[in-house]
Amino acid sequence: MRTFGGFRSGEESFYGEVRGDDVHVLARPHWIDIDPTGEVRKLADVNVDLPVASSKLIAVGLNYADHIAEMKRTPLGTPLIWFKAPSSLLPHNGAIEIAFPEHQTDFEVELAVVIGGLAKNVPTKGALDHVFGYTVGLDISDRDLQKSEKQFGRCKSFDTYTPVGPFVYSDVDVRDLPIELRQNGEMRQQARTSQMIYSVAEIVSFASRAMTLKPGDVILTGTP
């Protein structure tokens, strides 16, 4: 497994590979090319920033049976996808700003896929060849707006409503990993990625049949 991230030092922003306590600075974003500059920084001396810069932020709904039951929905037979604004991305240790505190606002922890190769109409077999790596994200959702507007774009796209990171991990098998969310130390969500109805490969293939996936795009694969 390899670990990559975005970092800040003063006014400078850069991408790098984390190796132990060091950050090896890259010439380009990791999802485009792993090209070390030779410069090494100490992880303790830099700030962790967004590990992605997406042209598209795609979300998948109803991908766990428990969540389908919770939302009182029925399976669609295909992945349910929509868009979140990339401006909703929030880096590690950022503060979520609730747009309407009087509304029901829910957290939704999800495995996030980072695209590494241009993908258009790719079959399920081989779809993972277009994936660079994975991270963890939250799909913050304003349920009042979601119910009243009958669509998902605005209620999930407020600034700070998509925390991700801290890092992106490549060369990792995500078919059966634990995924959980703790709020103030209390376990609130807990599942395994093997419980997903649609696998990462199936989701990438399905999305690529509707749009061209570009390197750096992020897909949130649904919440338990």
N, C-alpha and C positions, 0 to 999 in steps of 0.2 A: 504494500500500500504506500502511495506517495501522497504528500500533503501540500496543498497550494493555497495561497490567499492573496488578498489585496492589503496594502499597508500604507500608512502615512507617517512621515517624519517632518514635522513643521509644515511647510507649504507643499512639500513634495509628496506625490503619490506614486506608487509602483506596485508591481506584482512580483511574487517570489515563491520559492519552494522552501518549506520548513523542513529542516533536518536537525533534529534535537533542539538545541537552544539557539540555532542560527537560522537566518533567512537568507537564502541565496537569491540575489536580485536577478530578475529576468528582463530581457530586452523587450519582450512583448507579452501580452496576456497569455496565461498558461494554456487556455483552451485553443489558442491559435498556434503557438509554437513554444516548446520548452527550450529556450535559448538563453542560458546563463551569461551574464555579463562578466562574471568573475568577481563581482563585488559581493561581500558578505556583511550582513548587519546582525546584530544581536536582537533576538525576538523581544527581549525585555526593554530594548531601547526604542521600539517603534510601536505605533498604534495599529490595531487590527481594523481594517476597513472592509468594505464590501468585497467579497471574493468573486463577484460576477458583475458583468455590465451587459445587460440583455437588450436586444432589439425587441424581443417579445417575452412576456411572462405569462405562461399558459398554466391554467389550473384545471384539475380533474376532480369531478365530484362523484359521490356515490360509489366509491371504490372499495369500501369495506361493508360487509353485511350489517354489522352493528350500527354503523352510521346511517345506513338506509332505514333501518328500523327506528332509530332515534329521530330522523327527520320525517318519518311517516311517509316514505316514498316507496316506489316499486322499482325493481331493476329495469333498465332501459334496453339491455341487450347489446349496447355499445358504450364505450366511454362517453361521459358527459364532460365537454370541455368549454371553457370560456377564457377571457383575457382579464388579467389584472394589469394595472398601469405599472410600468417599470419604476416610476417615481415613487411607488409605495415601498420599495426596498429599503430595509433598515439594517445597518451593520451590527455586528456583535457588541453587546453592552449598550446599544442605543435605547432610547426611551420611547415606548409606544404612547402616542398621543390619541386618546379616545375622542373621536370627532363629536359624538353626541352622548355624553355620560348618562343621560336619562334613557337611552336605548339599551336593549339587550345586545351586548357585544360579546361574541364568543371567540375563544382561541381554538385553533385547529392545527395540530402538529402534523407535518408531512415530510416524507422523503422527497427530496428535490433532485431532479436530473439536470445536469449541465451538458448541453450539446457541444460536441467537439468537431463535427464534420457536417458539411452541407447535406441535408436530407430532404428528398422529395420523392414521394411515392415509393418508399422503401418497404420491402416485405418484412414481416416479423422476424424471420430468420435473417440474421445479419443486421438487424436494427441497432443492436448494441455496438456495432462498429462505428456508429455515428455519435456515441456517447463519450464525452471526455471523463466525466466523474460525477460525484454525488455530494450533496450537502443536506442540511436539515433546514426546513423553513416553517414559518407559521403563516397560515391564511387567516388573518383577523377578519371577522365578519360581523357587520351590523345587521342583525336579524330583523329589526323593525323595517329597515329600508328594503331588505331582501324580500320580505313578505309583501310589502305594499307596492313595490315596483315590479315584482315578478321577473326580475333579471338580476344578474350578479355583478355586473361591471362596477357600478358606483359604490355599492355597499362594501366592497372588498378592496377598493383602490385608493382609499385615503392615504395621505402621506403617513409613513411608518407602519402600514398595515401588512407588510410582508417582511418580517425579520428573517434573515438567513445567516448561515455560517455557524461558527466563525470561519471554517475552512472548507475547501473542496477536496475530496479524496478520490484518487484514481486507482486503478488496478485493485478494485475491491468487489467482492461478490455480495450483492444486496438482496439476494433472493429470500433470505431468512434471517433478518436482523431485528433486534428489539427496537421499538420506537416508542418513546414515552414523553410525557410532559408533566413537569412539576410546577405548581404554583405556590410560591412561598414555602417550598419544601414538601407540600402535599401532592401526592400522586393524583393527577386528574385524568390522564389518558395513558393507556398502556396496551400495546399490541405487538405483533410481529409482521414484518413486511410480507411474509409468506401468506398472510391472510388477505392480501390485496386480490380483488376479483380479476383485475387486468394487470398483467406483468408490465415491467418497464418496457420490454421489447414490443409488446402489443400496443402500449400507449404511444410510443415513439412512432411506430408504423402508422397507427390510426391518425395521429396529428399530421404526419407528413403527407398524407393523402389529401389533406385540406389546404395545407400551406407549406411553403418552403421553410424548413428549420435551419437556422443559421448558427454558426459557432458562437457560443456565449449565451444562446437562448436557454431559458430555464423552464422546466415543466415540474409543477407541484403535483404529486401523484395521488392525492386524496388523503383524507384524515380518518383515523379509526373512531 
